[in-house]
Amino acid sequence: MDVRNCKNCGKLYNYISGQPPLCNACLKALDEKFSVVKEYIYNHPGAGIAEVSEANEVSTMQIQKWIREERLTFSPDSPIGIECENCGTMIKTGRFCKACKDKLLNNFGSLYPEEEPQYKKRDFKDPNGKIRFLDRK
């Protein structure tokens, strides 16, 4: 059992691997904030990160985290975006732009070379150029 202090309120809680270091009450409150932010963005599609942060009392870092996790996204026609972590181009959601994602996928694919087949193809042709049948001579 892994017991930790909540990063937000300081209470002790049973930590489950893979989750944010927050207790259940703080996680629930954060999910409620997310719903409020999502509704605000839906009603105000041209709003920037700073405006959403001020209107909903959520830190800009938390909003950017939700965008990086692809829980939130900017509309395609919005001039607002975040930078790709690799090349710096503006993107609407996630961590990397499409070009960088494709490049990373190609690099990962090259780590595992294609294996040669373990068997050899058998030639079923007669040396005289005729096709052989198994049940006939």
N, CA, C and O of each residue as an XYZ file, in Angstrom:
548
protein
N       0.855     -1.172      0.000
C       0.000      0.000      0.000
C       0.900      1.233      0.000
O       1.813      1.343      0.818
N       0.640      2.141     -0.905
C       1.430      3.360     -1.023
C       0.585      4.532     -0.513
O      -0.394      4.914     -1.154
N       0.952      5.092      0.616
C       0.224      6.210      1.211
C       1.031      7.476      0.983
O       2.226      7.523      1.275
N       0.372      8.500      0.461
C       1.037      9.781      0.171
C       0.177     10.937      0.645
O      -0.988     10.772      1.006
N       0.799     12.128      0.633
C       0.073     13.361      0.921
C      -0.426     13.942     -0.393
O       0.285     13.930     -1.398
N      -1.648     14.447     -0.378
C      -2.236     15.089     -1.545
C      -1.462     16.371     -1.860
O      -1.179     17.160     -0.959
N      -1.124     16.579     -3.111
C      -0.393     17.786     -3.520
C      -1.233     19.039     -3.348
O      -0.689     20.136     -3.219
N      -2.542     18.893     -3.345
C      -3.430     20.044     -3.287
C      -3.809     20.412     -1.852
O      -3.643     21.559     -1.438
N      -4.316     19.439     -1.098
C      -4.832     19.752      0.243
C      -3.952     19.226      1.380
O      -4.113     19.649      2.525
N      -3.032     18.316      1.085
C      -2.121     17.804      2.097
C      -2.618     16.599      2.872
O      -1.891     16.084      3.721
N      -3.838     16.128      2.610
C      -4.370     14.966      3.325
C      -3.652     13.696      2.877
O      -3.156     13.616      1.753
N      -3.604     12.710      3.766
C      -3.067     11.399      3.413
C      -4.110     10.633      2.610
O      -5.306     10.718      2.888
N      -3.650      9.888      1.615
C      -4.560      9.083      0.812
C      -3.789      7.891      0.256
O      -2.558      7.890      0.239
N      -4.509      6.893     -0.191
C      -3.926      5.696     -0.778
C      -3.638      5.983     -2.252
O      -4.559      6.102     -3.060
N      -2.363      6.091     -2.589
C      -1.961      6.440     -3.949
C      -2.063      5.227     -4.860
O      -1.605      4.138     -4.514
N      -2.666      5.422     -6.028
C      -2.759      4.382     -7.046
C      -1.867      4.811     -8.201
O      -1.999      5.918     -8.723
N      -0.978      3.945     -8.586
C      -0.004      4.231     -9.640
C      -0.698      4.677    -10.924
O      -1.705      4.098    -11.331
N      -0.146      5.713    -11.555
C      -0.673      6.203    -12.822
C      -1.628      7.372    -12.689
O      -1.927      8.029    -13.687
N      -2.114      7.650    -11.502
C      -3.029      8.765    -11.297
C      -2.248      9.994    -10.854
O      -1.114      9.875    -10.391
N      -2.845     11.173    -10.993
C      -2.198     12.372    -10.448
C      -2.062     12.249     -8.941
O      -2.855     11.550     -8.311
N      -1.076     12.912     -8.348
C      -0.861     12.794     -6.892
C      -1.866     13.612     -6.086
O      -1.488     14.494     -5.315
N      -3.159     13.308     -6.274
C      -4.235     14.008     -5.581
C      -5.165     13.003     -4.921
O      -5.344     11.889     -5.412
N      -5.753     13.408     -3.807
C      -6.720     12.548     -3.122
C      -8.019     12.503     -3.941
O      -8.198     13.273     -4.885
N      -8.911     11.595     -3.562
C     -10.162     11.424     -4.309
C     -11.019     12.688     -4.308
O     -11.646     13.010     -5.317
N     -11.052     13.408     -3.181
C     -11.856     14.632     -3.100
C     -11.312     15.696     -4.050
O     -12.082     16.374     -4.731
N      -9.992     15.843     -4.097
C      -9.389     16.839     -4.986
C      -9.526     16.441     -6.457
O      -9.710     17.298     -7.321
N      -9.436     15.137     -6.736
C      -9.648     14.659     -8.110
C     -11.070     14.955     -8.569
O     -11.288     15.365     -9.709
N     -12.033     14.745     -7.682
C     -13.432     15.021     -8.013
C     -13.632     16.515     -8.259
O     -14.316     16.900     -9.207
N     -13.042     17.354     -7.413
C     -13.153     18.803     -7.586
C     -12.503     19.245     -8.905
O     -13.018     20.130     -9.589
N     -11.373     18.626     -9.256
C     -10.687     18.949    -10.506
C     -11.530     18.545    -11.718
O     -11.571     19.264    -12.716
N     -12.197     17.400    -11.629
C     -13.078     16.975    -12.719
C     -14.275     17.914    -12.866
O     -14.720     18.181    -13.982
N     -14.796     18.415    -11.742
C     -15.892     19.378    -11.803
C     -15.421     20.683    -12.448
O     -16.146     21.285    -13.240
N     -14.197     21.120    -12.104
C     -13.626     22.324    -12.722
C     -13.477     22.116    -14.230
O     -13.747     23.018    -15.023
N     -13.040     20.906    -14.612
C     -12.878     20.605    -16.026
C     -14.209     20.745    -16.765
O     -14.261     21.299    -17.863
N     -15.275     20.243    -16.158
C     -16.601     20.353    -16.782
C     -17.009     21.809    -16.950
O     -17.574     22.185    -17.977
N     -16.724     22.624    -15.947
C     -17.063     24.054    -16.011
C     -16.244     24.738    -17.109
O     -16.780     25.533    -17.881
N     -14.958     24.431    -17.177
C     -14.082     25.027    -18.192
C     -14.530     24.601    -19.580
O     -14.576     25.423    -20.495
N     -14.857     23.334    -19.745
C     -15.302     22.822    -21.043
C     -16.580     23.522    -21.488
O     -16.714     23.879    -22.659
N     -17.511     23.720    -20.575
C     -18.762     24.418    -20.883
C     -18.488     25.877    -21.255
O     -19.094     26.407    -22.186
N     -17.576     26.522    -20.529
C     -17.227     27.912    -20.817
C     -16.624     28.031    -22.217
O     -16.970     28.939    -22.972
N     -15.730     27.120    -22.554
C     -15.100     27.163    -23.879
C     -16.134     26.919    -24.971
O     -16.063     27.522    -26.042
N     -17.097     26.035    -24.703
C     -18.158     25.769    -25.677
C     -18.992     27.020    -25.915
O     -19.373     27.305    -27.050
N     -19.280     27.772    -24.848
C     -20.094     28.978    -24.961
C     -19.296     30.181    -25.462
O     -19.885     31.118    -26.001
N     -17.968     30.181    -25.299
C     -17.099     31.276    -25.730
C     -15.962     30.696    -26.588
O     -14.836     30.575    -26.107
N     -16.241     30.338    -27.843
C     -15.238     29.634    -28.660
C     -13.986     30.448    -28.973
O     -12.949     29.852    -29.267
N     -14.030     31.752    -28.924
C     -12.866     32.569    -29.243
C     -12.037     32.955    -28.028
O     -11.100     33.745    -28.146
N     -12.368     32.412    -26.868
C     -11.676     32.789    -25.638
C     -10.276     32.194    -25.597
O     -10.048     31.059    -26.014
N      -9.339     32.997    -25.078
C      -7.964     32.536    -24.923
C      -7.773     31.840    -23.589
O      -8.673     31.805    -22.750
N      -6.591     31.290    -23.412
C      -6.293     30.549    -22.188
C      -6.386     31.456    -20.966
O      -6.943     31.059    -19.943
N      -5.844     32.668    -21.064
C      -5.864     33.590    -19.926
C      -7.294     33.975    -19.546
O      -7.625     34.059    -18.363
N      -8.136     34.208    -20.547
C      -9.532     34.577    -20.283
C     -10.279     33.417    -19.622
O     -11.026     33.627    -18.667
N     -10.085     32.217    -20.115
C     -10.737     31.035    -19.532
C     -10.255     30.837    -18.102
O     -11.044     30.500    -17.219
N      -8.968     31.044    -17.874
C      -8.389     30.885    -16.547
C      -9.003     31.858    -15.547
O      -9.383     31.470    -14.443
N      -9.097     33.116    -15.941
C      -9.655     34.137    -15.044
C     -11.136     33.906    -14.787
O     -11.595     34.053    -13.655
N     -11.885     33.548    -15.815
C     -13.334     33.390    -15.679
C     -13.709     32.184    -14.822
O     -14.755     32.187    -14.172
N     -12.865     31.153    -14.815
C     -13.214     29.918    -14.119
C     -12.337     29.620    -12.908
O     -12.486     28.570    -12.282
N     -11.434     30.521    -12.573
C     -10.533     30.369    -11.432
C      -9.758     29.058    -11.492
O      -9.686     28.314    -10.513
N      -9.178     28.791    -12.662
C      -8.324     27.631    -12.892
C      -7.000     28.172    -13.418
O      -6.987     29.124    -14.198
N      -5.903     27.581    -13.005
C      -4.608     28.073    -13.445
C      -4.408     27.819    -14.944
O      -4.947     26.864    -15.503
N      -3.636     28.680    -15.568
C      -3.331     28.494    -16.990
C      -2.533     27.213    -17.197
O      -2.656     26.563    -18.235
N      -1.717     26.851    -16.212
C      -0.943     25.606    -16.301
C      -1.882     24.392    -16.375
O      -1.629     23.454    -17.131
N      -2.961     24.415    -15.590
C      -3.911     23.302    -15.605
C      -4.630     23.239    -16.948
O      -4.844     22.151    -17.481
N      -5.002     24.376    -17.496
C      -5.667     24.400    -18.810
C      -4.721     23.872    -19.877
O      -5.133     23.090    -20.734
N      -3.454     24.290    -19.838
C      -2.478     23.788    -20.809
C      -2.271     22.283    -20.646
O      -2.081     21.574    -21.634
N      -2.307     21.799    -19.422
C      -2.165     20.364    -19.175
C      -3.323     19.604    -19.816
O      -3.113     18.566    -20.445
N      -4.543     20.116    -19.661
C      -5.705     19.477    -20.285
C      -5.588     19.493    -21.806
O      -6.002     18.542    -22.469
N      -5.033     20.557    -22.357
C      -4.841     20.639    -23.808
C      -3.791     19.622    -24.245
O      -3.993     18.929    -25.242
N      -2.684     19.516    -23.529
C      -1.622     18.554    -23.854
C      -2.128     17.108    -23.745
O      -1.705     16.236    -24.503
N      -3.038     16.868    -22.793
C      -3.624     15.535    -22.629
C      -4.705     15.263    -23.669
O      -5.258     14.164    -23.701
N      -5.016     16.231    -24.514
C      -6.042     16.172    -25.560
C      -7.448     16.043    -24.976
O      -8.339     15.476    -25.607
N      -7.638     16.566    -23.782
C      -8.979     16.628    -23.200
C      -9.693     17.885    -23.669
O     -10.919     17.904    -23.773
N      -8.932     18.931    -23.953
C      -9.455     20.176    -24.508
C      -8.758     20.437    -25.831
O      -7.622     20.016    -26.047
N      -9.458     21.141    -26.713
C      -8.860     21.504    -27.990
C      -9.378     22.873    -28.417
O     -10.485     23.270    -28.052
N      -8.579     23.581    -29.184
C      -9.014     24.847    -29.754
C      -9.772     24.553    -31.038
O      -9.505     23.554    -31.706
N     -10.715     25.417    -31.384
C     -11.440     25.220    -32.639
C     -10.481     25.432    -33.812
O      -9.518     26.190    -33.692
N     -10.732     24.772    -34.938
C      -9.807     24.868    -36.083
C      -9.617     26.293    -36.606
O      -8.544     26.624    -37.110
N     -10.645     27.139    -36.494
C     -10.526     28.503    -36.998
C      -9.981     29.480    -35.953
O      -9.855     30.673    -36.229
N      -9.661     28.986    -34.768
C      -9.146     29.844    -33.703
C      -7.684     30.231    -33.965
O      -6.879     29.381    -34.345
N      -7.340     31.505    -33.765
C      -5.945     31.907    -33.926
C      -5.081     31.507    -32.727
O      -3.860     31.658    -32.760
N      -5.713     31.001    -31.678
C      -5.016     30.632    -30.458
C      -4.585     29.174    -30.542
O      -5.300     28.342    -31.099
N      -3.433     28.871    -29.998
C      -2.941     27.501    -29.969
C      -1.794     27.386    -28.976
O      -1.454     28.344    -28.283
N      -1.210     26.204    -28.921
C      -0.030     25.979    -28.099
C       1.083     25.490    -29.009
O       0.833     25.065    -30.137
N       2.294     25.554    -28.520
C       3.443     25.181    -29.339
C       3.696     23.678    -29.290
O       3.533     23.040    -28.250
N       4.096     23.131    -30.426
C       4.547     21.749    -30.505
C       5.809     21.636    -29.648
O       6.683     22.500    -29.715
N       5.906     20.584    -28.849
C       7.057     20.429    -27.957
C       8.349     20.139    -28.703
O       9.435     20.282    -28.140
N       8.245     19.735    -29.959
C       9.441     19.390    -30.718
C       9.915     20.543    -31.603
O      11.070     20.960    -31.519
N       9.021     21.057    -32.452
C       9.462     22.051    -33.435
C       8.963     23.468    -33.159
O       9.494     24.422    -33.728
N       7.957     23.628    -32.302
C       7.486     24.960    -31.933
C       6.361     25.508    -32.790
O       5.940     26.643    -32.563
N       5.853     24.765    -33.764
C       4.729     25.261    -34.557
C       3.468     25.256    -33.702
O       3.372     24.512    -32.726
N       2.506     26.088    -34.074
C       1.271     26.194    -33.310
C       0.356     25.014    -33.622
O       0.119     24.688    -34.785
N      -0.156     24.376    -32.561
C      -1.084     23.254    -32.700
C      -2.327     23.534    -31.865
O      -2.310     24.401    -30.991
N      -3.386     22.812    -32.129
C      -4.659     23.031    -31.444
C      -4.845     22.140    -30.222
O      -5.593     22.490    -29.309
N      -4.169     20.984    -30.195
C      -4.270     20.075    -29.057
C      -3.117     19.083    -29.101
O      -2.486     18.907    -30.143
N      -2.840     18.437    -27.980
C      -1.794     17.432    -27.917
C      -0.428     18.015    -27.607
O      -0.303     19.165    -27.187
N       0.597     17.194    -27.824
C       1.967     17.612    -27.525
C       2.768     17.906    -28.772
O       3.669     18.745    -28.748
N       2.446     17.213    -29.884
C       3.242     17.334    -31.099
C       2.350     17.640    -32.298
O       1.174     17.278    -32.320
N       2.925     18.311    -33.293
C       2.204     18.573    -34.540
C       2.168     17.288    -35.367
O       2.834     16.309    -35.029
N       1.395     17.293    -36.445
C       1.236     16.085    -37.271
C       2.570     15.650    -37.864
O       2.869     14.456    -37.890
N       3.373     16.592    -38.338
C       4.664     16.244    -38.946
C       5.589     15.578    -37.927
O       6.251     14.590    -38.244
N       5.637     16.105    -36.726
C       6.501     15.518    -35.685
C       5.985     14.151    -35.241
O       6.779     13.250    -34.969
N       4.642     13.987    -35.163
C       4.079     12.677    -34.827
C       4.477     11.646    -35.869
O       4.884     10.534    -35.530
N       4.355     12.023    -37.160
C       4.718     11.097    -38.230
C       6.200     10.747    -38.175
O       6.582      9.595    -38.382
N       7.023     11.740    -37.899
C       8.467     11.513    -37.808
C       8.794     10.558    -36.658
O       9.616      9.655    -36.813
N       8.152     10.759    -35.508
C       8.371      9.874    -34.362
C       7.916      8.445    -34.667
O       8.592      7.484    -34.300
N       6.777      8.307    -35.335
C       6.294      6.969    -35.681
C       7.255      6.267    -36.627
O       7.505      5.071    -36.480
N       7.797      7.000    -37.599
C       8.759      6.403    -38.521
C      10.025      5.982    -37.788
O      10.588      4.925    -38.074
N      10.474      6.806    -36.844
C      11.672      6.463    -36.075
C      11.445      5.224    -35.216
O      12.332      4.377    -35.109
N      10.269      5.109    -34.603
C       9.975      3.930    -33.799
C       9.884      2.681    -34.671
O      10.310      1.602    -34.261
N       9.333      2.827    -35.863
C       9.219      1.689    -36.772
C      10.565      1.180    -37.233
O      10.717     -0.012    -37.501
N      11.554      2.069    -37.333
C      12.871      1.648    -37.802
C      13.681      0.951    -36.701
O      14.728      0.371    -36.989
N      13.221      0.996    -35.465
C      13.927      0.317    -34.376
C      13.844     -1.199    -34.498
O      14.738     -1.917    -34.051
N      12.782     -1.671    -35.096
C      12.573     -3.103    -35.234
C      12.682     -3.488    -36.707
O      11.724     -3.324    -37.462
N      13.838     -3.997    -37.119
C      13.998     -4.365    -38.520
C      13.111     -5.556    -38.879
O      12.783     -6.394    -38.039
N      12.740     -5.600    -40.144
C      11.933     -6.717    -40.587
C      12.788     -7.969    -40.587
O      13.930     -7.957    -41.046
N      12.227     -9.041    -40.071
C      12.966    -10.291    -39.987
C      12.813    -11.068    -41.287
O      11.766    -11.047    -41.933
N      13.886    -11.751    -41.645
C      13.839    -12.629    -42.806
C      13.009    -13.851    -42.445
O      13.073    -14.321    -41.309
N      12.243    -14.368    -43.373
C      11.485    -15.574    -43.052
C      12.419    -16.739    -42.742
O      13.497    -16.843    -43.326
N      12.014    -17.605    -41.833
C      12.828    -18.728    -41.391
C      12.790    -19.905    -42.369
O      13.543    -20.864    -42.204
N      11.956    -19.847    -43.344
C      11.800    -20.955    -44.276
C      12.132    -20.491    -45.692
O      12.144    -19.295    -45.981
N      12.395    -21.442    -46.555
C      12.643    -21.134    -47.964
C      11.427    -21.566    -48.759
O      10.791    -22.576    -48.459
N      11.126    -20.798    -49.754
C      10.019    -21.167    -50.623
C      10.417    -22.394    -51.431
O      11.528    -22.485    -51.953
N       9.493    -23.323    -51.521
C       9.760    -24.527    -52.287
C       9.248    -24.352    -53.702
O       8.182    -23.781    -53.929
N      10.011    -24.845    -54.630
C       9.626    -24.771    -56.026
C       8.994    -26.101    -56.407
O       9.649    -27.142    -56.360
N       7.743    -26.066    -56.777
C       7.029    -27.289    -57.116
C       7.057    -27.595    -58.615
O       6.303    -28.444    -59.091
N       7.916    -26.913    -59.348
C       7.992    -27.179    -60.779
C       8.974    -28.310    -61.055
O       9.992    -28.451    -60.378
N       8.656    -29.084    -62.030
C       9.512    -30.171    -62.500
C      10.712    -29.547    -63.208
O      10.566    -28.483    -63.810
N      11.887    -30.165    -63.159
C      13.027    -29.614    -63.877
C      12.775    -29.470    -65.378
O      13.461    -28.701    -66.050
N      11.810    -30.196    -65.897
C      11.491    -30.087    -67.322
C      10.539    -28.934    -67.604
O      10.175    -28.707    -68.758
N      10.130    -28.205    -66.576
C       9.248    -27.059    -66.772
C       7.791    -27.391    -66.593
O       6.947    -26.516    -66.785
N       7.451    -28.617    -66.233
C       6.068    -29.016    -66.050
C       5.692    -28.892    -64.575
O       6.554    -28.954    -63.699
N       4.419    -28.718    -64.315
C       3.920    -28.647    -62.957
C       3.758    -30.035    -62.408
O       3.216    -30.903    -63.091
N       4.213    -30.279    -61.187
C       4.079    -31.580    -60.559
C       2.785    -31.605    -59.737
O       2.388    -30.602    -59.145
N       2.148    -32.763    -59.718
C       0.974    -32.984    -58.877
C       1.366    -34.018    -57.847
O       2.082    -34.968    -58.166
N       0.920    -33.855    -56.637
C       1.332    -34.741    -55.565
C       0.756    -36.148    -55.678
O       1.415    -37.117    -55.300
N      -0.469    -36.273    -56.195
C      -1.081    -37.584    -56.266
C      -0.858    -38.275    -57.609
O      -1.366    -39.379    -57.805
N      -0.134    -37.683    -58.521
C       0.143    -38.259    -59.826
C       1.634    -38.354    -60.056
O       2.412    -37.626    -59.441
N       2.031    -39.242    -60.933
C       3.448    -39.350    -61.293
C       3.735    -38.721    -62.607
O       4.882    -38.725    -63.056
